[in-house]
């Protein structure tokens, strides 16, 4: 088990600059003040797949929306599905009330339940004696069954708790870490990627950060900065069986400190799909493409716990919709760059049944883009 590191090179390290916007100091979702990210990475075993034993190439990522407790201090949020062949738990509640009242977990398809239950345990412990929890945690998934013994369900409660307690601000480990450990993107090793944009003062000076778990896309459609680079990479061996290429999913988490209402968060989440499209994603029939956005402003929302004594009314600050376009552009660019960062950070991995998925060499990608 590993909690992840931040040593992988990124797109900008190779001279690949996406768009014209300005990234934050870490070029990560954690540039939104208070947002924290933690990973637990599970890699062990080689050879033939034995369900319940391995090989294991999986993990869990936890995103905390601010520096306090998400259970006691919910935030406004919204979501959008590009294609619904996937799962993000808690969306009925989020759709009805427009608030996120838990951390966000990311993992593989078969481990959604254990991650959800572990987040409930974390909430119960955080509330302490005498307080009763009421929780509908948010957990998203993508399928890592090509490289991982996914039916063995190797993610455990202790792994979720480790990721939660390891969550921190600052640089974010990318590629084959956490929930992205066994993921494949556009026929190359994929996984976790992140990026951010900071608006100019004339547009409010707000920050937008995006984190993706990228497990989607076909190689021939891969596009970076408008260049169809996937067509120039046919010599790199493809993962087997090839029928799974383009059949995966992507989850994108968008964070911003702009003061948005739930319907505005949903509109930002929707624009993450345009960033996916710019890299060649198409929301294919067998792909689950779900995007969630939350705003860290308006931290005075009533607590989503049973013993809360909410006020009858409370004040919020809201950005006028006429000024929202720069946030849209920031989401699109940051999503595109986050996907490219996931690809560049992804290292060649051999998993269950000896299947090998090759990493995309950043230097070569930069040459194709140029």
C-alpha positions as CSV (number, residue, x, y, z in Angstrom):
1,X,0.0,0.0,0.0
2,X,1.2,3.5,-0.9
3,X,-0.3,6.9,-0.2
4,X,1.1,8.3,-3.5
5,X,3.9,10.7,-4.4
6,X,4.2,13.8,-6.6
7,X,7.3,13.0,-8.5
8,X,5.8,12.3,-11.9
9,X,6.4,14.8,-14.7
10,X,3.5,16.8,-16.1
11,X,2.4,18.2,-19.4
12,X,4.0,21.6,-18.8
13,X,7.3,20.0,-17.8
14,X,7.5,18.9,-21.5
15,X,6.4,22.2,-22.9
16,X,2.8,21.2,-23.5
17,X,0.7,24.3,-22.6
18,X,-3.0,23.8,-22.8
19,X,-5.1,26.9,-23.7
20,X,-4.3,30.5,-22.7
21,X,-5.5,30.6,-19.0
22,X,-3.2,31.0,-16.0
23,X,-2.8,28.0,-13.7
24,X,-2.5,28.3,-10.0
25,X,0.7,27.7,-8.0
26,X,0.2,23.9,-8.0
27,X,-1.8,23.7,-11.2
28,X,-4.1,21.4,-9.3
29,X,-7.6,21.2,-7.7
30,X,-5.8,22.1,-4.4
31,X,-5.2,25.6,-5.7
32,X,-8.8,26.2,-4.6
33,X,-8.1,27.2,-1.0
34,X,-8.9,24.5,1.5
35,X,-9.4,21.6,-1.0
36,X,-7.4,18.5,0.0
37,X,-6.7,15.3,-1.9
38,X,-5.5,11.9,-0.5
39,X,-4.7,8.6,-2.2
40,X,-4.2,5.0,-1.2
41,X,-2.6,2.9,-3.9
42,X,-2.7,-0.9,-3.9
43,X,-0.2,-2.8,-6.1
44,X,0.8,-6.4,-5.5
45,X,1.0,-9.7,-7.2
46,X,1.7,-10.7,-10.8
47,X,0.7,-13.4,-13.3
48,X,-2.7,-15.1,-13.8
49,X,-5.8,-13.6,-12.3
50,X,-7.1,-15.4,-9.2
51,X,-10.3,-13.8,-8.0
52,X,-9.8,-12.6,-4.4
53,X,-6.0,-12.9,-4.6
54,X,-4.9,-10.7,-7.4
55,X,-3.0,-9.3,-9.1
56,X,-4.1,-6.1,-7.5
57,X,-3.8,-2.7,-9.3
58,X,-6.3,-0.4,-7.7
59,X,-6.9,2.0,-4.9
60,X,-9.0,4.9,-3.6
61,X,-8.8,8.7,-3.8
62,X,-10.5,11.1,-1.4
63,X,-11.3,14.8,-2.1
64,X,-12.1,17.0,0.8
65,X,-13.9,20.2,-0.2
66,X,-12.5,22.5,2.4
67,X,-10.4,22.6,5.5
68,X,-13.2,21.8,7.9
69,X,-15.6,18.9,8.1
70,X,-17.7,18.4,5.0
71,X,-20.3,16.7,7.2
72,X,-20.8,19.8,9.4
73,X,-20.2,22.4,6.7
74,X,-21.8,21.4,3.4
75,X,-21.2,23.4,0.2
76,X,-23.3,24.1,-2.8
77,X,-22.8,21.6,-5.6
78,X,-24.2,20.3,-8.9
79,X,-23.5,17.5,-11.3
80,X,-23.9,16.5,-14.9
81,X,-23.8,13.1,-16.7
82,X,-22.4,13.0,-20.3
83,X,-23.2,9.3,-20.5
84,X,-24.7,7.3,-17.6
85,X,-22.9,4.0,-17.9
86,X,-21.4,4.6,-14.4
87,X,-22.1,5.5,-10.8
88,X,-21.7,8.4,-8.5
89,X,-23.5,7.7,-5.2
90,X,-25.5,10.4,-3.4
91,X,-26.7,12.1,-6.6
92,X,-30.4,11.9,-5.8
93,X,-29.8,14.0,-2.6
94,X,-27.5,16.4,-4.4
95,X,-30.0,16.9,-7.1
96,X,-32.8,17.6,-4.7
97,X,-31.0,19.9,-2.3
98,X,-28.0,21.2,-4.3
99,X,-25.5,20.6,-1.5
100,X,-22.4,18.3,-1.0
101,X,-22.3,17.1,2.6
102,X,-19.5,14.6,2.5
103,X,-16.0,14.1,1.1
104,X,-15.8,12.6,-2.4
105,X,-14.4,9.2,-2.9
106,X,-13.1,7.8,-6.2
107,X,-12.3,4.1,-6.8
108,X,-13.1,1.1,-9.0
109,X,-16.6,-0.1,-10.0
110,X,-16.7,-3.0,-7.6
111,X,-15.5,-1.0,-4.6
112,X,-18.0,1.8,-4.5
113,X,-19.9,0.2,-1.6
114,X,-17.0,-0.3,0.7
115,X,-15.8,3.3,0.1
116,X,-19.3,4.6,0.7
117,X,-19.5,2.7,4.0
118,X,-16.1,3.8,5.1
119,X,-17.0,7.4,4.6
120,X,-20.1,6.8,6.8
121,X,-17.7,5.3,9.5
122,X,-15.5,8.4,9.2
123,X,-18.5,10.7,9.7
124,X,-19.7,8.7,12.8
125,X,-16.3,9.0,14.3
126,X,-16.0,12.7,13.5
127,X,-19.3,13.5,15.1
128,X,-18.4,11.8,18.4
129,X,-20.6,10.4,21.1
130,X,-24.1,11.8,21.5
131,X,-24.5,12.8,17.9
132,X,-26.2,10.7,15.3
133,X,-25.0,10.6,11.7
134,X,-27.1,11.1,8.6
135,X,-25.0,10.6,5.6
136,X,-25.3,10.0,1.8
137,X,-21.6,10.0,0.8
138,X,-20.5,10.8,-2.7
139,X,-18.4,8.0,-4.4
140,X,-17.6,7.8,-8.1
141,X,-16.1,4.9,-10.0
142,X,-14.4,3.8,-13.2
143,X,-13.7,0.2,-14.2
144,X,-10.1,-1.1,-13.8
145,X,-10.8,-4.8,-14.6
146,X,-8.2,-5.1,-17.4
147,X,-5.3,-4.6,-15.1
148,X,-6.8,-5.4,-11.7
149,X,-8.6,-8.3,-10.1
150,X,-11.6,-6.1,-9.7
151,X,-14.0,-8.9,-8.7
152,X,-11.7,-9.5,-5.7
153,X,-12.7,-6.2,-4.2
154,X,-9.4,-5.5,-2.6
155,X,-10.1,-1.9,-1.4
156,X,-10.9,-2.1,2.3
157,X,-12.2,0.3,4.9
158,X,-8.7,1.0,6.3
159,X,-7.5,2.0,2.8
160,X,-10.3,4.6,2.6
161,X,-9.5,5.9,6.0
162,X,-5.8,6.2,5.1
163,X,-6.6,8.2,2.0
164,X,-8.9,10.5,4.0
165,X,-6.3,11.1,6.8
166,X,-3.5,11.6,4.2
167,X,-5.5,14.2,2.3
168,X,-3.6,17.5,2.0
169,X,-3.3,20.7,0.2
170,X,-0.4,21.4,-2.2
171,X,0.8,19.2,-5.1
172,X,-1.3,16.2,-6.0
173,X,0.1,12.8,-7.1
174,X,-1.0,11.9,-10.6
175,X,-1.1,8.9,-13.0
176,X,-1.4,5.4,-11.6
177,X,-2.2,6.3,-8.0
178,X,-5.2,6.1,-5.8
179,X,-8.5,5.4,-7.6
180,X,-6.6,5.8,-10.9
181,X,-4.1,3.0,-10.2
182,X,-5.4,0.5,-12.8
183,X,-7.0,2.9,-15.3
184,X,-6.5,3.1,-19.0
185,X,-7.0,6.3,-21.1
186,X,-7.1,6.5,-24.9
187,X,-5.2,3.2,-25.1
188,X,-2.4,4.3,-22.8
189,X,-1.9,4.2,-19.0
190,X,-4.3,6.7,-17.5
191,X,-5.5,7.5,-14.0
192,X,-5.5,10.6,-11.8
193,X,-4.8,14.0,-13.3
194,X,-5.4,17.6,-12.2
195,X,-5.1,21.2,-13.3
196,X,-6.3,24.6,-12.3
197,X,-6.9,28.1,-13.7
198,X,-6.9,31.5,-11.9
199,X,-9.1,34.2,-13.4
200,X,-7.8,37.8,-13.8
201,X,-9.0,40.4,-11.3
202,X,-11.2,41.8,-14.0
203,X,-13.1,38.5,-14.0
204,X,-13.3,38.3,-10.2
205,X,-9.9,36.6,-9.5
206,X,-11.6,33.3,-8.8
207,X,-9.8,29.9,-8.9
208,X,-11.1,26.8,-10.7
209,X,-9.5,23.4,-10.1
210,X,-10.3,20.1,-11.8
211,X,-9.4,16.5,-10.8
212,X,-10.1,13.6,-13.2
213,X,-10.0,9.8,-12.9
214,X,-9.4,9.1,-16.6
215,X,-10.3,5.7,-17.9
216,X,-11.9,6.5,-21.2
217,X,-11.3,7.2,-24.9
218,X,-10.0,5.5,-28.1
219,X,-6.4,6.1,-29.2
220,X,-7.2,7.2,-32.7
221,X,-9.3,10.0,-31.3
222,X,-6.7,11.3,-28.8
223,X,-6.3,15.1,-29.4
224,X,-4.0,17.5,-27.6
225,X,-4.3,21.3,-28.3
226,X,-6.3,20.5,-31.4
227,X,-3.6,18.1,-32.8
228,X,-4.8,14.5,-33.5
229,X,-1.7,13.0,-31.8
230,X,-3.3,9.5,-31.4
231,X,-3.0,8.9,-35.1
232,X,0.8,9.2,-34.8
233,X,1.2,6.7,-32.0
234,X,0.2,3.5,-33.7
235,X,3.6,2.0,-33.1
236,X,3.0,1.9,-29.3
237,X,1.5,-1.5,-28.4
238,X,-2.1,-1.4,-27.4
239,X,-3.6,-3.0,-24.2
240,X,-5.3,-6.3,-24.6
241,X,-8.1,-7.2,-25.2
242,X,-8.4,-4.3,-27.6
243,X,-12.3,-4.5,-27.5
244,X,-12.2,-2.6,-24.2
245,X,-10.5,0.5,-25.7
246,X,-12.9,3.4,-25.6
247,X,-15.2,1.5,-23.3
248,X,-14.1,3.0,-20.0
249,X,-15.2,6.0,-18.1
250,X,-14.1,9.4,-16.7
251,X,-15.1,11.1,-13.5
252,X,-14.2,14.8,-13.2
253,X,-14.4,16.8,-9.9
254,X,-14.6,20.6,-10.4
255,X,-13.9,22.9,-7.4
256,X,-14.1,26.7,-7.4
257,X,-14.1,29.5,-4.8
258,X,-16.5,31.5,-7.0
259,X,-19.8,32.1,-5.1
260,X,-22.2,29.9,-7.1
261,X,-25.6,28.5,-6.5
262,X,-26.3,24.8,-7.2
263,X,-27.7,25.4,-10.7
264,X,-24.5,27.3,-11.5
265,X,-22.3,24.5,-10.2
266,X,-24.3,22.2,-12.5
267,X,-23.5,24.5,-15.4
268,X,-19.8,24.3,-14.6
269,X,-19.9,20.6,-14.3
270,X,-21.5,20.4,-17.7
271,X,-18.5,22.3,-19.2
272,X,-16.1,19.5,-18.0
273,X,-17.6,17.5,-20.8
274,X,-16.3,20.0,-23.4
275,X,-12.8,19.5,-21.9
276,X,-13.3,15.7,-22.4
277,X,-14.4,16.3,-25.9
278,X,-11.3,18.5,-26.7
279,X,-9.1,15.5,-25.9
280,X,-11.2,13.1,-28.1
281,X,-13.6,11.7,-25.6
282,X,-17.1,11.1,-27.0
283,X,-19.2,9.7,-24.1
284,X,-19.3,6.4,-25.9
285,X,-22.2,4.0,-25.2
286,X,-20.3,1.9,-22.7
287,X,-18.5,4.8,-21.0
288,X,-19.7,6.4,-17.7
289,X,-18.8,10.1,-17.9
290,X,-19.9,11.9,-14.7
291,X,-18.9,15.4,-13.6
292,X,-19.5,17.1,-10.2
293,X,-18.8,20.7,-9.3
294,X,-18.8,22.3,-5.8
295,X,-18.2,25.9,-4.6
296,X,-16.3,26.5,-1.5
297,X,-17.9,30.0,-1.0
298,X,-20.9,30.4,1.3
299,X,-19.6,28.2,4.1
300,X,-22.5,29.3,6.3
301,X,-25.0,26.7,4.9
302,X,-27.0,24.8,7.5
303,X,-25.2,21.6,8.7
304,X,-26.5,18.3,7.2
305,X,-26.7,16.5,10.5
306,X,-29.6,15.3,12.6
307,X,-28.9,17.4,15.7
308,X,-28.5,20.7,13.7
309,X,-30.5,23.7,14.7
310,X,-30.7,25.5,11.4
311,X,-31.6,29.2,11.1
312,X,-34.9,30.1,9.5
313,X,-33.1,32.2,6.9
314,X,-29.4,32.9,6.0
315,X,-27.6,35.0,3.5
316,X,-25.5,33.9,0.6
317,X,-23.4,35.7,-2.0
318,X,-24.0,34.8,-5.6
319,X,-22.1,35.5,-8.8
320,X,-24.4,37.0,-11.5
321,X,-24.8,34.6,-14.4
322,X,-23.8,37.4,-16.8
323,X,-20.3,37.0,-15.4
324,X,-20.0,33.2,-15.5
325,X,-18.4,32.7,-18.9
326,X,-14.8,33.0,-17.7
327,X,-15.4,30.2,-15.3
328,X,-16.8,28.0,-18.1
329,X,-13.6,28.6,-20.1
330,X,-11.5,27.8,-17.0
331,X,-13.3,24.5,-16.5
332,X,-12.8,23.5,-20.1
333,X,-9.1,24.2,-20.2
334,X,-8.4,22.7,-16.8
335,X,-10.3,19.5,-17.6
336,X,-8.3,19.1,-20.9
337,X,-5.0,19.7,-19.1
338,X,-5.9,17.4,-16.2
339,X,-6.5,14.5,-18.7
340,X,-3.2,15.2,-20.5
341,X,-1.5,15.3,-17.1
342,X,-3.0,11.9,-16.2
343,X,-1.6,10.5,-19.5
344,X,1.8,12.0,-19.1
345,X,2.1,10.8,-15.5
346,X,0.9,7.3,-16.3
347,X,3.7,4.8,-16.3
348,X,3.8,1.5,-18.2
349,X,2.0,-1.2,-16.0
350,X,1.7,-4.9,-16.3
351,X,-1.3,-6.3,-14.4
352,X,-3.6,-9.3,-14.2
353,X,-3.0,-12.1,-16.7
354,X,0.2,-10.4,-17.8
355,X,-1.6,-7.6,-19.7
356,X,0.6,-4.6,-20.2
357,X,-0.6,-1.0,-20.8
358,X,2.1,1.4,-22.0
359,X,2.6,4.9,-20.7
360,X,2.5,7.8,-23.1
361,X,6.0,9.3,-23.2
362,X,5.7,13.1,-22.5
363,X,8.7,14.0,-24.7
364,X,7.2,12.2,-27.7
365,X,3.8,13.7,-27.1
366,X,5.3,17.2,-27.0
367,X,7.0,16.6,-30.3
368,X,3.7,15.5,-31.9
369,X,1.9,18.6,-30.5
370,X,4.6,20.9,-31.9
